[in-house]
Amino acid sequence: MVGKTVRLIPLPCPPGWMAWLSASASLDVHPNTLRFRLRRAAEIAEISLNDAEQRYAAMLKLRPARPVR
């Protein structure tokens, strides 16, 4: 392999994968850890993350009443 150049072919990411990577990086956790924790929180709270109305209601309930300073 001396003298040969290996060219890597970029593979397309599955839909939504970049959002997982970005969110997990900002929280400093592995993407799989973030996905597991979100699924577990949804199980405990008995909400469906696939339902936009339930996600919105959960977001409003989890939002602080006053801005955090």
C-alpha positions in Angstrom: 0.0 0.0 0.0 3.0 2.3 -0.1 2.4 5.2 -2.4 -1.3 4.4 -2.9 -3.9 7.0 -2.0 -7.1 5.8 -0.4 -10.1 7.9 -1.2 -12.9 7.9 1.4 -16.5 8.2 0.1 -18.7 10.3 2.3 -21.8 8.3 3.3 -25.1 10.1 3.7 -26.4 10.4 7.2 -29.9 9.1 8.0 -32.6 11.8 8.3 -32.3 13.6 11.6 -28.9 12.1 12.5 -27.2 15.5 12.4 -29.7 16.9 14.9 -28.8 14.0 17.3 -25.1 14.7 16.8 -25.5 18.4 17.4 -27.8 18.0 20.5 -25.5 15.3 22.0 -22.4 17.4 21.4 -23.9 20.4 23.1 -24.9 18.2 26.1 -21.5 16.4 26.0 -22.9 12.9 25.8 -22.8 10.2 23.2 -25.7 10.3 20.7 -26.9 6.8 21.7 -26.9 8.0 25.4 -29.1 10.9 24.5 -31.5 8.8 22.5 -31.7 6.2 25.4 -32.4 8.9 28.0 -35.1 10.6 25.9 -36.8 7.2 25.3 -36.6 6.4 29.0 -38.0 9.8 30.0 -40.9 9.3 27.6 -41.6 5.9 29.1 -41.6 7.3 32.7 -43.7 10.3 31.7 -46.0 8.1 29.6 -45.9 10.3 26.6 -45.3 9.6 22.9 -42.4 11.5 21.3 -43.9 10.7 17.9 -47.0 12.9 18.8 -46.3 16.6 18.2 -49.0 17.7 20.6 -47.7 15.6 23.4 -44.1 16.8 22.8 -45.3 20.4 22.8 -47.3 19.9 26.1 -44.2 18.3 27.7 -42.0 21.2 26.6 -44.4 23.7 28.1 -44.6 21.8 31.4 -40.8 21.5 31.6 -40.1 25.1 30.8 -39.3 27.3 33.8 -42.0 29.8 34.8 -39.3 32.5 35.0 -36.3 33.0 32.9 -33.2 31.5 34.5 -30.5 34.1 35.0 
